Amino acid sequence: MKVYNFSAGPSMLPEEAKLEAQKDFLDYKGSGMSVTEMSHRSKWFDEIHNEALADLRDLMKIDDSYYVLFVQGGASQQFEAVPLNLLTEKNGKKADYIVTGNFANKAYKEAQKYGDIACLASSKEATYTYIPDVDKLEYRANTDYVHITTNNTIFGTHYTKFPKVNNLVCDMSSNILGEAIDVNRFQLIYAGAQKNIAPAGLTVVIVKKDLVDNGEPLPFCPTMLKYKTQADNNSLYNTPPCFSIYMAGLVFKWLKKFGGVEAIQKQNVYKAGLLYDFIDNSSLYKNNVNKADRSIMNVPFVTGDPDLDAKFVKEATANGLVSLKGHRLVGGMRASIYNAMPVEGVKTLIEFMKKFEMENK
Ligand SMILES: Cc1ncc(COP(=O)(O)O)c(C=O)c1O
């Protein structure tokens, strides 16, 4: 049965990329091997790897002052890699965090092990239903970095403006390539690939070369977590997640063909608009997020009755609309509508929601 998969991650991938992978699976371009079994030092993989790096640079308009690294360990590993690489003795190992969700809080907690880490603002008191006004915060002087989470996957919020500081670091796991973001506003961006890029296993790090080449990671920073280790070896210091990188490359090609990030952003805004408009005009469903901060990637909603929510999820699943159960911290439902979710998928979900509302008045 064909389903629409609304999972928050790992998430659906573009049909075209999957078909291409299927075609190549047993014999990649006459090599007689699958990408899953070839050496990461082979000429075939070398091409896959470098093309994926170049296409990501192209899509995000990343200039030569940044390294693009393909690493492992997920975004969660970056919660520690960031402070381990960027905190400096010179600045008293100081960093500011804005806590807008569960993952932002985890990043903040991990960093606390390594330095003088401040939480500048948190929206926890309102169950993370809004983004604090970044223009009103008191950023400390001489910090090594300021950390934000650009899209909050569980709570369905995103930043529409960024702190005006020159040492911004962000976790962009759930909206990378989903909306056009000026990379130059950041000194470091990291993202787990399993939402808008590829199957799980790959983590993307985009980091200012200067920070890496002239940086001094904390003395106990593991070799594998040092950005310099990866940068000096074009991310091939050890065996990389070859198949995820290959899939990422196919997804990048698909996105370029689609028209790039600006074009998909337009579609994402349209999809999210359809869903929010429907929810706002319904008497059964509610989205509790501050309207100005609503994510275009993750749309949580509730009926207000946990039993009815459970019924919704069950019936939706039976109708081929899967992985709509909300995160345990929020309850209700969540529709993750990343780049690969077609407009038709969102329209089908809305039709189902209408029918369910009629039947459960
Ligand atoms: C915004 C955000 N940050 C971090 C993570 C954790 O990522 P990983 O599972 O790659 O460690 C997630 C996972 O969903 C996420 O949505």
The ligand as an SDF file (V2000), in Angstrom:
LIG
                    3D

 16 16  0  0  0  0  0  0  0  0999 V2000
   16.3240   19.8860   15.9850 C   0  0  0  0  0  0  0  0  0  0  0  0
   16.9400   18.5730   16.3170 C   0  0  0  0  0  0  0  0  0  0  0  0
   18.1610   18.5280   16.8830 N   0  0  0  0  0  0  0  0  0  0  0  0
   18.7490   17.3730   17.2040 C   0  0  0  0  0  0  0  0  0  0  0  0
   18.1370   16.1600   16.9870 C   0  0  0  0  0  0  0  0  0  0  0  0
   18.8400   14.9060   17.3460 C   0  0  0  0  0  0  0  0  0  0  0  0
   19.3600   14.3990   16.2110 O   0  0  0  0  0  0  0  0  0  0  0  0
   20.1380   13.0020   16.1180 P   0  0  0  0  0  0  0  0  0  0  0  0
   19.1150   11.9600   16.3400 O   0  0  0  0  0  0  0  0  0  0  0  0
   20.7040   13.0530   14.7400 O   0  0  0  0  0  0  0  0  0  0  0  0
   21.1910   13.0170   17.1690 O   0  0  0  0  0  0  0  0  0  0  0  0
   16.8780   16.1410   16.3770 C   0  0  0  0  0  0  0  0  0  0  0  0
   16.2200   14.8470   16.1200 C   0  0  0  0  0  0  0  0  0  0  0  0
   15.0860   14.7450   15.7450 O   0  0  0  0  0  0  0  0  0  0  0  0
   16.2620   17.3710   16.0470 C   0  0  0  0  0  0  0  0  0  0  0  0
   15.0450   17.3960   15.5030 O   0  0  0  0  0  0  0  0  0  0  0  0
  1  2  1  0
  2  3  1  0
  2 15  2  0
  3  4  2  0
  4  5  1  0
  5  6  1  0
  5 12  2  0
  6  7  1  0
  7  8  1  0
  8  9  2  0
  8 10  1  0
  8 11  1  0
 12 13  1  0
 12 15  1  0
 13 14  2  0
 15 16  1  0
M  END
$$$$
